[in-house]
Structure formats: structure tokens, C-alpha cells
Amino acid sequence: MPNPKNIVILISGSGSNMASIVQAAQLQDWHQQFGASVVAVISNRPGAAGLQRATSLGVTTQLLDHRAFNSREAFDAALMQQVDSYQPALVVLAGFMRILTPGFVDHYTGRLINIHPSLLPAFTGINTHQRAINAGCLEAGCTVHQVTAELDHGPILAQAAVPVLPGDTADTLAARVLVQEHMLYPQAVRAWLQSQP
């Protein structure tokens, strides 16, 4: 099919959001609809369970251990080379626990997206669920956004909200938000593909 829309997913951990995207791509046959498929999953952590998960889903995996590099810039340059070898139309951050350098972000402007466990612009950074509880929020949730050089500040592509319930802990709230993440992220990737010429 002309103009294949290759998707590369970057992970650091269990890869649950990655798996939800790969499964949606396979079940909904994004290749037939958009010429799109997840062509690689890359992790910066050797023990990331998501690598085995991706392999079981039939996706090529690669490991690039950030500890083997003496600077963030050196790691990002090597990662960029690895990602670019797949000629991606879209790079998806799915629990990729690295702050990316401006050079990396600029290189993928308009085709680099992330999911964040809060209703941005509220609660950028970490510990989002506990911070939402501490602030007395009635709702929490997750946001898919384009990645820019400013952490968790790119244009918002999609959001899903859940109620903060009496007696919620960070863990119980996180579990409820994660269910939404697994539905929202594949929908947002699909919408991005549909928006492309």
C-alpha cells in the first residue's frame, strides 16, 4: 500500500498502553484502513515486561539501555537513529519514563504524542493521582497530547475523565484512570491517522 504509516512505540515498563494500541491496530485492521501498523516497540529498560508483551503480539522489539550513554543528548541521538530506521509517521510514548531533549522533540514535531495521567493542564509531572486527591478534585483522568519541549504542555488531542470517589487512594484512582487510558490512547492514535492526508 502506498505511503505506509509506520508507528513506533516507546516504553519503559509493563507496556499496557502499548498493548492496547497494538491490539486495536490488529483488531480494527489499521493497515487496511490507513496503511498503518505498529512496526516496532523500543524500550530504554532491559527488564521492561512490555518487550515480551510486544513480542507475543508479533511486534518487533528493540532495547536501547539509557545507562549505556554518558549524557541525555547521546542517548536521544542514538534513540533517534533507531526510531528513524523504521521511517515512522508517528512516534507514541506509552509509559516512556524519560524527559526527551529539545532536539529529539523538534525532530518529531507534529508526530510525537504522549499520554499523561491527569486532565491537563492540571497536574503536570509526577504523582498526579495523589495531587488530584489532595487538591479536592471531583474529577481526574488522562490526556493524550502532542509532545513539545515544555513538559506535559503540548496541544491536547483527547481526554477522558473519571470521578474521584470518597475514600480514593492514589492507587485506586490510578487503576480507574488506567482503564480509561487503555480506551482513549488507541482512539486518539486512530483519530491522528484519520487526520493525515
Disulfide bonds with the S-S distance in Angstrom:
none
